[in-house]
Amino acid sequence: MRWAEQAIEVDDGGLPGLGRADLVRSVTTPEFAGITFHEVLCRSLLNPVPVSSGMPFRFSVNTFRGCTHACRYCFARPTHEYLDFDAGDDFNRQIVVKLNAAAVLRKELRRRSWSREVVGLGTNTDPYQRAEGRYRLMPPIIAALASSGTPFSILTKGTLLQRDVPLLRQAADVVDVSLSVSLAMVDAELAAQLDPGAPSPRARLDVIRALAEAGFAPHVMVAPVVPYLTDSTAQLDVLLAEVAAAGAVSVSAIPMHLRGSTRGWFLQWLADEHPALLRRYRALYGRGAYVSNEYSARLAQRLRPLVARHGLVGQSGPVRPVEQGVVPSPAPRPATMVEPTLF
């Protein structure tokens, strides 16, 4: 990428929601038209995850805030409001980059109190969104986790994960490494509407295939399942056939939830593109963020025979990387801040 002609604009008042000392500069570049990257120096990177959350890890790491995948339904959108940004276009276009992430992580992992708990990457925004190709934050983070003996999981939609497969193989020799790809549909046209900045379904299938060929046992998060748009038996059958053919070993599925300002952002898009579904959504979600129990039960019933038909394991997370011919054993669930899966 050519960054020589980038424009740099520094707000003397600091980035909204952050102190002045945290902001290094704000950057725009033609390669990312309409997007501003706010490069900051973070003070900590390991985020404690409360036991009450039900997550399979006690700490998470996020190298970015905001995400250029621009997924209409992203549950992380409300977190941008902590920075005095909005959860809509700002989430897609005002991206915070933690320049010193690896250095801070190495320092935290050296603490005597560090007990090598599982660390989840991809819990808020995607660590392999396009800007990772420029900033290369992940290789030193993977190296730091592996050298400290810390197991970790990665969940991504990003094809840039393939760049780090050799490093991930080295890490998997010394710690548990769980790799998951998020893929909820294979319809390219629908994916372009729902995930306009993310790699295509075909590109993500190629990532799954590359992971399998490298000796991993990829897990696929069918997430989120978008009611009445991606949840038919025919759609799910085609999706599971494709991920199985690509080399996925296990899958889990999560119905879409609409917490906080994500709800308004998604429903406005729905009103513009699929107005006939609005009444059904109001009945399904009511005033809350989650689908009804009845919907979840029907979806689970629909999925179980399809998972079995395609020789996949329906479970709540990924499996450890394996050598050829070795049966994988269960590992922690993928790093995603969501409600329990269907299986």
Beta strands, then each sheet from edge to edge (+ up, - down):
strand 1: 7-9
strand 2: 23-28
strand 3: 36-40
strand 4: 47-48
strand 5: 59-61
strand 6: 64-65
strand 7: 94-98
strand 8: 119-121
strand 9: 152-156
strand 10: 177-182
strand 11: 219-225
strand 12: 250-255
strand 13: 313-314
sheet 1: 1+ 2- 3+ 7+ 6-
sheet 2: 4+ 5- 8- 9- 10- 11- 12- 13-
end
